[in-house]
Amino acid sequence: MPWKEVWESHGGRIAGVAFGIILGFIYLISGFWDMLFFALVVFIGYTLGKRKDNAQAPLFQWQEFVQRLSGRGRPFK
């Protein structure tokens, strides 16, 4: 079987194993919690980049958030 056919039929599995090996090396070098934090940061970056590429609305409505934090939203003045 030529490599192109193998990649086309098993590309997801090959990529998954490669990703697992990379995460395994990160775990061995830096530790479990550091690896999870790194994966979280990468996921957040991917999600924000994907939303920007698809021209979707921002996750947070910053003007509304600022108005709530300003004097109007506080019950104790």
PDB file of N, CA, C and O in Angstrom:
ATOM      1  N   MET A   1       0.829  -1.177   0.000  1.00  0.00           N
ATOM      2  CA  MET A   1       0.000   0.000   0.000  1.00  0.00           C
ATOM      3  C   MET A   1       0.882   1.252   0.000  1.00  0.00           C
ATOM      4  O   MET A   1       1.733   1.394   0.878  1.00  0.00           O
ATOM      5  N   PRO A   2       0.702   2.147  -0.946  1.00  0.00           N
ATOM      6  CA  PRO A   2       1.459   3.407  -0.902  1.00  0.00           C
ATOM      7  C   PRO A   2       1.016   4.269   0.286  1.00  0.00           C
ATOM      8  O   PRO A   2      -0.096   4.118   0.792  1.00  0.00           O
ATOM      9  N   TRP A   3       1.882   5.155   0.716  1.00  0.00           N
ATOM     10  CA  TRP A   3       1.616   5.968   1.900  1.00  0.00           C
ATOM     11  C   TRP A   3       0.408   6.870   1.727  1.00  0.00           C
ATOM     12  O   TRP A   3      -0.303   7.137   2.696  1.00  0.00           O
ATOM     13  N   LYS A   4       0.160   7.347   0.512  1.00  0.00           N
ATOM     14  CA  LYS A   4      -0.977   8.226   0.287  1.00  0.00           C
ATOM     15  C   LYS A   4      -2.298   7.497   0.571  1.00  0.00           C
ATOM     16  O   LYS A   4      -3.211   8.075   1.161  1.00  0.00           O
ATOM     17  N   GLU A   5      -2.397   6.239   0.153  1.00  0.00           N
ATOM     18  CA  GLU A   5      -3.608   5.462   0.409  1.00  0.00           C
ATOM     19  C   GLU A   5      -3.770   5.175   1.901  1.00  0.00           C
ATOM     20  O   GLU A   5      -4.880   5.211   2.431  1.00  0.00           O
ATOM     21  N   VAL A   6      -2.655   4.891   2.569  1.00  0.00           N
ATOM     22  CA  VAL A   6      -2.712   4.644   4.012  1.00  0.00           C
ATOM     23  C   VAL A   6      -3.182   5.907   4.726  1.00  0.00           C
ATOM     24  O   VAL A   6      -4.015   5.836   5.630  1.00  0.00           O
ATOM     25  N   TRP A   7      -2.653   7.061   4.324  1.00  0.00           N
ATOM     26  CA  TRP A   7      -3.041   8.319   4.969  1.00  0.00           C
ATOM     27  C   TRP A   7      -4.514   8.626   4.722  1.00  0.00           C
ATOM     28  O   TRP A   7      -5.209   9.088   5.627  1.00  0.00           O
ATOM     29  N   GLU A   8      -4.996   8.375   3.502  1.00  0.00           N
ATOM     30  CA  GLU A   8      -6.393   8.659   3.183  1.00  0.00           C
ATOM     31  C   GLU A   8      -7.347   7.741   3.933  1.00  0.00           C
ATOM     32  O   GLU A   8      -8.440   8.160   4.315  1.00  0.00           O
ATOM     33  N   SER A   9      -6.943   6.488   4.148  1.00  0.00           N
ATOM     34  CA  SER A   9      -7.856   5.567   4.823  1.00  0.00           C
ATOM     35  C   SER A   9      -7.724   5.597   6.347  1.00  0.00           C
ATOM     36  O   SER A   9      -8.687   5.282   7.045  1.00  0.00           O
ATOM     37  N   HIS A  10      -6.563   5.965   6.875  1.00  0.00           N
ATOM     38  CA  HIS A  10      -6.331   5.938   8.322  1.00  0.00           C
ATOM     39  C   HIS A  10      -5.760   7.256   8.835  1.00  0.00           C
ATOM     40  O   HIS A  10      -5.062   7.267   9.849  1.00  0.00           O
ATOM     41  N   GLY A  11      -6.041   8.355   8.163  1.00  0.00           N
ATOM     42  CA  GLY A  11      -5.453   9.650   8.534  1.00  0.00           C
ATOM     43  C   GLY A  11      -5.831  10.114   9.924  1.00  0.00           C
ATOM     44  O   GLY A  11      -4.989  10.636  10.654  1.00  0.00           O
ATOM     45  N   GLY A  12      -7.086   9.932  10.300  1.00  0.00           N
ATOM     46  CA  GLY A  12      -7.515  10.353  11.632  1.00  0.00           C
ATOM     47  C   GLY A  12      -6.840   9.573  12.741  1.00  0.00           C
ATOM     48  O   GLY A  12      -6.449  10.135  13.764  1.00  0.00           O
ATOM     49  N   ARG A  13      -6.708   8.287  12.531  1.00  0.00           N
ATOM     50  CA  ARG A  13      -6.044   7.460  13.551  1.00  0.00           C
ATOM     51  C   ARG A  13      -4.564   7.807  13.672  1.00  0.00           C
ATOM     52  O   ARG A  13      -4.021   7.869  14.775  1.00  0.00           O
ATOM     53  N   ILE A  14      -3.919   8.032  12.531  1.00  0.00           N
ATOM     54  CA  ILE A  14      -2.497   8.393  12.556  1.00  0.00           C
ATOM     55  C   ILE A  14      -2.301   9.728  13.253  1.00  0.00           C
ATOM     56  O   ILE A  14      -1.394   9.873  14.073  1.00  0.00           O
ATOM     57  N   ALA A  15      -3.147  10.711  12.932  1.00  0.00           N
ATOM     58  CA  ALA A  15      -3.050  12.018  13.579  1.00  0.00           C
ATOM     59  C   ALA A  15      -3.346  11.911  15.068  1.00  0.00           C
ATOM     60  O   ALA A  15      -2.698  12.576  15.876  1.00  0.00           O
ATOM     61  N   GLY A  16      -4.319  11.080  15.438  1.00  0.00           N
ATOM     62  CA  GLY A  16      -4.640  10.901  16.851  1.00  0.00           C
ATOM     63  C   GLY A  16      -3.508  10.282  17.643  1.00  0.00           C
ATOM     64  O   GLY A  16      -3.223  10.700  18.765  1.00  0.00           O
ATOM     65  N   VAL A  17      -2.864   9.286  17.058  1.00  0.00           N
ATOM     66  CA  VAL A  17      -1.722   8.657  17.732  1.00  0.00           C
ATOM     67  C   VAL A  17      -0.569   9.642  17.855  1.00  0.00           C
ATOM     68  O   VAL A  17       0.084   9.702  18.896  1.00  0.00           O
ATOM     69  N   ALA A  18      -0.310  10.415  16.802  1.00  0.00           N
ATOM     70  CA  ALA A  18       0.762  11.410  16.856  1.00  0.00           C
ATOM     71  C   ALA A  18       0.472  12.455  17.927  1.00  0.00           C
ATOM     72  O   ALA A  18       1.368  12.848  18.674  1.00  0.00           O
ATOM     73  N   PHE A  19      -0.781  12.905  18.002  1.00  0.00           N
ATOM     74  CA  PHE A  19      -1.163  13.876  19.023  1.00  0.00           C
ATOM     75  C   PHE A  19      -0.997  13.277  20.419  1.00  0.00           C
ATOM     76  O   PHE A  19      -0.533  13.959  21.333  1.00  0.00           O
ATOM     77  N   GLY A  20      -1.366  12.033  20.586  1.00  0.00           N
ATOM     78  CA  GLY A  20      -1.194  11.366  21.876  1.00  0.00           C
ATOM     79  C   GLY A  20       0.262  11.236  22.281  1.00  0.00           C
ATOM     80  O   GLY A  20       0.608  11.411  23.450  1.00  0.00           O
ATOM     81  N   ILE A  21       1.111  10.931  21.318  1.00  0.00           N
ATOM     82  CA  ILE A  21       2.547  10.828  21.612  1.00  0.00           C
ATOM     83  C   ILE A  21       3.103  12.181  22.026  1.00  0.00           C
ATOM     84  O   ILE A  21       3.897  12.269  22.963  1.00  0.00           O
ATOM     85  N   ILE A  22       2.689  13.240  21.327  1.00  0.00           N
ATOM     86  CA  ILE A  22       3.165  14.580  21.672  1.00  0.00           C
ATOM     87  C   ILE A  22       2.715  14.963  23.075  1.00  0.00           C
ATOM     88  O   ILE A  22       3.509  15.471  23.867  1.00  0.00           O
ATOM     89  N   LEU A  23       1.431  14.719  23.390  1.00  0.00           N
ATOM     90  CA  LEU A  23       0.950  15.028  24.739  1.00  0.00           C
ATOM     91  C   LEU A  23       1.647  14.161  25.793  1.00  0.00           C
ATOM     92  O   LEU A  23       1.889  14.614  26.912  1.00  0.00           O
ATOM     93  N   GLY A  24       1.964  12.935  25.440  1.00  0.00           N
ATOM     94  CA  GLY A  24       2.697  12.075  26.365  1.00  0.00           C
ATOM     95  C   GLY A  24       4.080  12.619  26.687  1.00  0.00           C
ATOM     96  O   GLY A  24       4.516  12.581  27.838  1.00  0.00           O
ATOM     97  N   PHE A  25       4.770  13.124  25.670  1.00  0.00           N
ATOM     98  CA  PHE A  25       6.095  13.727  25.909  1.00  0.00           C
ATOM     99  C   PHE A  25       5.976  14.997  26.747  1.00  0.00           C
ATOM    100  O   PHE A  25       6.814  15.247  27.614  1.00  0.00           O
ATOM    101  N   ILE A  26       4.939  15.804  26.494  1.00  0.00           N
ATOM    102  CA  ILE A  26       4.744  16.992  27.324  1.00  0.00           C
ATOM    103  C   ILE A  26       4.498  16.584  28.765  1.00  0.00           C
ATOM    104  O   ILE A  26       5.017  17.213  29.687  1.00  0.00           O
ATOM    105  N   TYR A  27       3.712  15.537  28.966  1.00  0.00           N
ATOM    106  CA  TYR A  27       3.454  15.036  30.320  1.00  0.00           C
ATOM    107  C   TYR A  27       4.746  14.589  30.997  1.00  0.00           C
ATOM    108  O   TYR A  27       4.981  14.902  32.164  1.00  0.00           O
ATOM    109  N   LEU A  28       5.577  13.859  30.266  1.00  0.00           N
ATOM    110  CA  LEU A  28       6.824  13.369  30.856  1.00  0.00           C
ATOM    111  C   LEU A  28       7.780  14.509  31.199  1.00  0.00           C
ATOM    112  O   LEU A  28       8.514  14.434  32.184  1.00  0.00           O
ATOM    113  N   ILE A  29       7.769  15.557  30.391  1.00  0.00           N
ATOM    114  CA  ILE A  29       8.710  16.656  30.598  1.00  0.00           C
ATOM    115  C   ILE A  29       8.214  17.622  31.666  1.00  0.00           C
ATOM    116  O   ILE A  29       8.976  17.993  32.559  1.00  0.00           O
ATOM    117  N   SER A  30       6.962  18.033  31.592  1.00  0.00           N
ATOM    118  CA  SER A  30       6.522  19.134  32.452  1.00  0.00           C
ATOM    119  C   SER A  30       5.523  18.733  33.528  1.00  0.00           C
ATOM    120  O   SER A  30       5.366  19.471  34.501  1.00  0.00           O
ATOM    121  N   GLY A  31       4.863  17.637  33.404  1.00  0.00           N
ATOM    122  CA  GLY A  31       3.906  17.227  34.422  1.00  0.00           C
ATOM    123  C   GLY A  31       2.476  17.278  33.910  1.00  0.00           C
ATOM    124  O   GLY A  31       2.178  17.924  32.906  1.00  0.00           O
ATOM    125  N   PHE A  32       1.608  16.590  34.616  1.00  0.00           N
ATOM    126  CA  PHE A  32       0.222  16.417  34.188  1.00  0.00           C
ATOM    127  C   PHE A  32      -0.556  17.726  34.189  1.00  0.00           C
ATOM    128  O   PHE A  32      -1.209  18.048  33.196  1.00  0.00           O
ATOM    129  N   TRP A  33      -0.504  18.485  35.277  1.00  0.00           N
ATOM    130  CA  TRP A  33      -1.319  19.696  35.382  1.00  0.00           C
ATOM    131  C   TRP A  33      -0.830  20.777  34.433  1.00  0.00           C
ATOM    132  O   TRP A  33      -1.630  21.542  33.895  1.00  0.00           O
ATOM    133  N   ASP A  34       0.484  20.846  34.222  1.00  0.00           N
ATOM    134  CA  ASP A  34       1.009  21.795  33.248  1.00  0.00           C
ATOM    135  C   ASP A  34       0.530  21.441  31.846  1.00  0.00           C
ATOM    136  O   ASP A  34       0.214  22.328  31.053  1.00  0.00           O
ATOM    137  N   MET A  35       0.475  20.152  31.542  1.00  0.00           N
ATOM    138  CA  MET A  35      -0.009  19.714  30.234  1.00  0.00           C
ATOM    139  C   MET A  35      -1.482  20.072  30.058  1.00  0.00           C
ATOM    140  O   MET A  35      -1.879  20.534  28.989  1.00  0.00           O
ATOM    141  N   LEU A  36      -2.294  19.867  31.088  1.00  0.00           N
ATOM    142  CA  LEU A  36      -3.711  20.207  30.992  1.00  0.00           C
ATOM    143  C   LEU A  36      -3.918  21.709  30.833  1.00  0.00           C
ATOM    144  O   LEU A  36      -4.782  22.135  30.067  1.00  0.00           O
ATOM    145  N   PHE A  37      -3.138  22.510  31.543  1.00  0.00           N
ATOM    146  CA  PHE A  37      -3.252  23.955  31.395  1.00  0.00           C
ATOM    147  C   PHE A  37      -2.848  24.384  29.991  1.00  0.00           C
ATOM    148  O   PHE A  37      -3.501  25.237  29.390  1.00  0.00           O
ATOM    149  N   PHE A  38      -1.788  23.802  29.470  1.00  0.00           N
ATOM    150  CA  PHE A  38      -1.350  24.101  28.107  1.00  0.00           C
ATOM    151  C   PHE A  38      -2.443  23.737  27.102  1.00  0.00           C
ATOM    152  O   PHE A  38      -2.722  24.513  26.188  1.00  0.00           O
ATOM    153  N   ALA A  39      -3.059  22.572  27.260  1.00  0.00           N
ATOM    154  CA  ALA A  39      -4.131  22.153  26.357  1.00  0.00           C
ATOM    155  C   ALA A  39      -5.327  23.095  26.466  1.00  0.00           C
ATOM    156  O   ALA A  39      -5.966  23.392  25.457  1.00  0.00           O
ATOM    157  N   LEU A  40      -5.640  23.569  27.664  1.00  0.00           N
ATOM    158  CA  LEU A  40      -6.737  24.514  27.850  1.00  0.00           C
ATOM    159  C   LEU A  40      -6.452  25.829  27.137  1.00  0.00           C
ATOM    160  O   LEU A  40      -7.334  26.383  26.480  1.00  0.00           O
ATOM    161  N   VAL A  41      -5.232  26.331  27.260  1.00  0.00           N
ATOM    162  CA  VAL A  41      -4.867  27.582  26.599  1.00  0.00           C
ATOM    163  C   VAL A  41      -4.933  27.428  25.082  1.00  0.00           C
ATOM    164  O   VAL A  41      -5.410  28.328  24.390  1.00  0.00           O
ATOM    165  N   VAL A  42      -4.465  26.309  24.565  1.00  0.00           N
ATOM    166  CA  VAL A  42      -4.537  26.068  23.122  1.00  0.00           C
ATOM    167  C   VAL A  42      -5.991  25.991  22.669  1.00  0.00           C
ATOM    168  O   VAL A  42      -6.339  26.545  21.627  1.00  0.00           O
ATOM    169  N   PHE A  43      -6.840  25.315  23.433  1.00  0.00           N
ATOM    170  CA  PHE A  43      -8.257  25.202  23.087  1.00  0.00           C
ATOM    171  C   PHE A  43      -8.946  26.568  23.088  1.00  0.00           C
ATOM    172  O   PHE A  43      -9.735  26.863  22.191  1.00  0.00           O
ATOM    173  N   ILE A  44      -8.652  27.393  24.081  1.00  0.00           N
ATOM    174  CA  ILE A  44      -9.242  28.733  24.130  1.00  0.00           C
ATOM    175  C   ILE A  44      -8.789  29.554  22.935  1.00  0.00           C
ATOM    176  O   ILE A  44      -9.600  30.238  22.311  1.00  0.00           O
ATOM    177  N   GLY A  45      -7.506  29.496  22.608  1.00  0.00           N
ATOM    178  CA  GLY A  45      -7.008  30.216  21.440  1.00  0.00           C
ATOM    179  C   GLY A  45      -7.647  29.737  20.154  1.00  0.00           C
ATOM    180  O   GLY A  45      -7.999  30.545  19.295  1.00  0.00           O
ATOM    181  N   TYR A  46      -7.800  28.437  20.013  1.00  0.00           N
ATOM    182  CA  TYR A  46      -8.445  27.881  18.825  1.00  0.00           C
ATOM    183  C   TYR A  46      -9.889  28.343  18.718  1.00  0.00           C
ATOM    184  O   TYR A  46     -10.345  28.735  17.644  1.00  0.00           O
ATOM    185  N   THR A  47     -10.615  28.296  19.849  1.00  0.00           N
ATOM    186  CA  THR A  47     -12.022  28.687  19.848  1.00  0.00           C
ATOM    187  C   THR A  47     -12.186  30.163  19.486  1.00  0.00           C
ATOM    188  O   THR A  47     -13.043  30.512  18.674  1.00  0.00           O
ATOM    189  N   LEU A  48     -11.374  31.021  20.082  1.00  0.00           N
ATOM    190  CA  LEU A  48     -11.475  32.445  19.771  1.00  0.00           C
ATOM    191  C   LEU A  48     -11.088  32.722  18.319  1.00  0.00           C
ATOM    192  O   LEU A  48     -11.727  33.540  17.657  1.00  0.00           O
ATOM    193  N   GLY A  49     -10.067  32.062  17.825  1.00  0.00           N
ATOM    194  CA  GLY A  49      -9.667  32.237  16.436  1.00  0.00           C
ATOM    195  C   GLY A  49     -10.729  31.748  15.466  1.00  0.00           C
ATOM    196  O   GLY A  49     -10.968  32.376  14.434  1.00  0.00           O
ATOM    197  N   LYS A  50     -11.364  30.632  15.792  1.00  0.00           N
ATOM    198  CA  LYS A  50     -12.423  30.092  14.943  1.00  0.00           C
ATOM    199  C   LYS A  50     -13.612  31.036  14.899  1.00  0.00           C
ATOM    200  O   LYS A  50     -14.200  31.250  13.839  1.00  0.00           O
ATOM    201  N   ARG A  51     -13.973  31.609  16.059  1.00  0.00           N
ATOM    202  CA  ARG A  51     -15.085  32.566  16.098  1.00  0.00           C
ATOM    203  C   ARG A  51     -14.757  33.802  15.266  1.00  0.00           C
ATOM    204  O   ARG A  51     -15.635  34.346  14.596  1.00  0.00           O
ATOM    205  N   LYS A  52     -13.514  34.245  15.301  1.00  0.00           N
ATOM    206  CA  LYS A  52     -13.126  35.413  14.512  1.00  0.00           C
ATOM    207  C   LYS A  52     -13.144  35.087  13.021  1.00  0.00           C
ATOM    208  O   LYS A  52     -13.599  35.902  12.217  1.00  0.00           O
ATOM    209  N   ASP A  53     -12.658  33.912  12.645  1.00  0.00           N
ATOM    210  CA  ASP A  53     -12.654  33.516  11.237  1.00  0.00           C
ATOM    211  C   ASP A  53     -14.070  33.386  10.680  1.00  0.00           C
ATOM    212  O   ASP A  53     -14.320  33.737   9.526  1.00  0.00           O
ATOM    213  N   ASN A  54     -14.992  32.884  11.497  1.00  0.00           N
ATOM    214  CA  ASN A  54     -16.378  32.702  11.061  1.00  0.00           C
ATOM    215  C   ASN A  54     -17.215  33.961  11.226  1.00  0.00           C
ATOM    216  O   ASN A  54     -18.411  33.948  10.934  1.00  0.00           O
ATOM    217  N   ALA A  55     -16.607  35.049  11.690  1.00  0.00           N
ATOM    218  CA  ALA A  55     -17.277  36.338  11.906  1.00  0.00           C
ATOM    219  C   ALA A  55     -18.493  36.181  12.813  1.00  0.00           C
ATOM    220  O   ALA A  55     -19.555  36.738  12.538  1.00  0.00           O
ATOM    221  N   GLN A  56     -18.334  35.422  13.893  1.00  0.00           N
ATOM    222  CA  GLN A  56     -19.406  35.247  14.863  1.00  0.00           C
ATOM    223  C   GLN A  56     -19.331  36.356  15.908  1.00  0.00           C
ATOM    224  O   GLN A  56     -18.328  37.063  16.012  1.00  0.00           O
ATOM    225  N   ALA A  57     -20.388  36.493  16.665  1.00  0.00           N
ATOM    226  CA  ALA A  57     -20.427  37.498  17.724  1.00  0.00           C
ATOM    227  C   ALA A  57     -19.417  37.143  18.810  1.00  0.00           C
ATOM    228  O   ALA A  57     -19.109  35.968  19.009  1.00  0.00           O
ATOM    229  N   PRO A  58     -18.903  38.146  19.510  1.00  0.00           N
ATOM    230  CA  PRO A  58     -17.965  37.858  20.598  1.00  0.00           C
ATOM    231  C   PRO A  58     -18.628  37.067  21.715  1.00  0.00           C
ATOM    232  O   PRO A  58     -19.848  37.100  21.872  1.00  0.00           O
ATOM    233  N   LEU A  59     -17.815  36.356  22.488  1.00  0.00           N
ATOM    234  CA  LEU A  59     -18.351  35.550  23.582  1.00  0.00           C
ATOM    235  C   LEU A  59     -18.953  36.405  24.683  1.00  0.00           C
ATOM    236  O   LEU A  59     -19.955  36.020  25.285  1.00  0.00           O
ATOM    237  N   PHE A  60     -18.361  37.552  24.955  1.00  0.00           N
ATOM    238  CA  PHE A  60     -18.821  38.442  26.016  1.00  0.00           C
ATOM    239  C   PHE A  60     -19.260  39.763  25.415  1.00  0.00           C
ATOM    240  O   PHE A  60     -18.597  40.300  24.527  1.00  0.00           O
ATOM    241  N   GLN A  61     -20.369  40.282  25.894  1.00  0.00           N
ATOM    242  CA  GLN A  61     -20.821  41.610  25.503  1.00  0.00           C
ATOM    243  C   GLN A  61     -20.168  42.598  26.464  1.00  0.00           C
ATOM    244  O   GLN A  61     -20.697  42.859  27.545  1.00  0.00           O
ATOM    245  N   TRP A  62     -19.038  43.139  26.078  1.00  0.00           N
ATOM    246  CA  TRP A  62     -18.206  43.922  26.980  1.00  0.00           C
ATOM    247  C   TRP A  62     -18.886  45.206  27.442  1.00  0.00           C
ATOM    248  O   TRP A  62     -18.710  45.601  28.594  1.00  0.00           O
ATOM    249  N   GLN A  63     -19.661  45.875  26.574  1.00  0.00           N
ATOM    250  CA  GLN A  63     -20.321  47.114  27.001  1.00  0.00           C
ATOM    251  C   GLN A  63     -21.322  46.829  28.122  1.00  0.00           C
ATOM    252  O   GLN A  63     -21.391  47.581  29.094  1.00  0.00           O
ATOM    253  N   GLU A  64     -22.087  45.763  27.995  1.00  0.00           N
ATOM    254  CA  GLU A  64     -23.050  45.394  29.037  1.00  0.00           C
ATOM    255  C   GLU A  64     -22.333  45.025  30.329  1.00  0.00           C
ATOM    256  O   GLU A  64     -22.792  45.378  31.416  1.00  0.00           O
ATOM    257  N   PHE A  65     -21.234  44.332  30.222  1.00  0.00           N
ATOM    258  CA  PHE A  65     -20.456  43.934  31.387  1.00  0.00           C
ATOM    259  C   PHE A  65     -19.913  45.154  32.116  1.00  0.00           C
ATOM    260  O   PHE A  65     -19.957  45.214  33.345  1.00  0.00           O
ATOM    261  N   VAL A  66     -19.400  46.127  31.369  1.00  0.00           N
ATOM    262  CA  VAL A  66     -18.859  47.346  31.974  1.00  0.00           C
ATOM    263  C   VAL A  66     -19.973  48.147  32.630  1.00  0.00           C
ATOM    264  O   VAL A  66     -19.769  48.712  33.704  1.00  0.00           O
ATOM    265  N   GLN A  67     -21.142  48.208  32.009  1.00  0.00           N
ATOM    266  CA  GLN A  67     -22.261  48.934  32.608  1.00  0.00           C
ATOM    267  C   GLN A  67     -22.710  48.291  33.920  1.00  0.00           C
ATOM    268  O   GLN A  67     -23.059  48.992  34.870  1.00  0.00           O
ATOM    269  N   ARG A  68     -22.700  46.980  33.971  1.00  0.00           N
ATOM    270  CA  ARG A  68     -23.073  46.310  35.225  1.00  0.00           C
ATOM    271  C   ARG A  68     -22.061  46.579  36.326  1.00  0.00           C
ATOM    272  O   ARG A  68     -22.429  46.731  37.491  1.00  0.00           O
ATOM    273  N   LEU A  69     -20.787  46.639  35.957  1.00  0.00           N
ATOM    274  CA  LEU A  69     -19.759  46.879  36.960  1.00  0.00           C
ATOM    275  C   LEU A  69     -19.685  48.340  37.372  1.00  0.00           C
ATOM    276  O   LEU A  69     -19.165  48.656  38.442  1.00  0.00           O
ATOM    277  N   SER A  70     -20.194  49.222  36.544  1.00  0.00           N
ATOM    278  CA  SER A  70     -20.206  50.635  36.922  1.00  0.00           C
ATOM    279  C   SER A  70     -21.277  50.852  37.983  1.00  0.00           C
ATOM    280  O   SER A  70     -21.851  49.884  38.480  1.00  0.00           O
ATOM    281  N   GLY A  71     -21.550  52.071  38.330  1.00  0.00           N
ATOM    282  CA  GLY A  71     -22.412  52.411  39.461  1.00  0.00           C
ATOM    283  C   GLY A  71     -23.832  51.911  39.379  1.00  0.00           C
ATOM    284  O   GLY A  71     -24.459  51.742  40.425  1.00  0.00           O
ATOM    285  N   ARG A  72     -24.385  51.664  38.204  1.00  0.00           N
ATOM    286  CA  ARG A  72     -25.802  51.326  38.088  1.00  0.00           C
ATOM    287  C   ARG A  72     -26.124  49.938  38.632  1.00  0.00           C
ATOM    288  O   ARG A  72     -27.196  49.747  39.208  1.00  0.00           O
ATOM    289  N   GLY A  73     -25.268  49.005  38.475  1.00  0.00           N
ATOM    290  CA  GLY A  73     -25.584  47.627  38.834  1.00  0.00           C
ATOM    291  C   GLY A  73     -25.295  47.278  40.270  1.00  0.00           C
ATOM    292  O   GLY A  73     -25.636  46.179  40.707  1.00  0.00           O
ATOM    293  N   ARG A  74     -24.675  48.175  41.030  1.00  0.00           N
ATOM    294  CA  ARG A  74     -24.321  47.858  42.418  1.00  0.00           C
ATOM    295  C   ARG A  74     -25.459  48.215  43.365  1.00  0.00           C
ATOM    296  O   ARG A  74     -25.917  49.358  43.364  1.00  0.00           O
ATOM    297  N   PRO A  75     -25.926  47.269  44.169  1.00  0.00           N
ATOM    298  CA  PRO A  75     -27.028  47.573  45.081  1.00  0.00           C
ATOM    299  C   PRO A  75     -26.592  48.397  46.297  1.00  0.00           C
ATOM    300  O   PRO A  75     -27.422  49.095  46.880  1.00  0.00           O
ATOM    301  N   PHE A  76     -25.327  48.338  46.693  1.00  0.00           N
ATOM    302  CA  PHE A  76     -24.836  49.043  47.873  1.00  0.00           C
ATOM    303  C   PHE A  76     -23.956  50.194  47.434  1.00  0.00           C
ATOM    304  O   PHE A  76     -22.816  49.990  47.017  1.00  0.00           O
ATOM    305  N   LYS A  77     -24.487  51.411  47.529  1.00  0.00           N
ATOM    306  CA  LYS A  77     -23.715  52.573  47.082  1.00  0.00           C
ATOM    307  C   LYS A  77     -23.147  53.316  48.248  1.00  0.00           C
ATOM    308  O   LYS A  77     -22.465  54.325  48.065  1.00  0.00           O
TER     309      LYS A  77
END
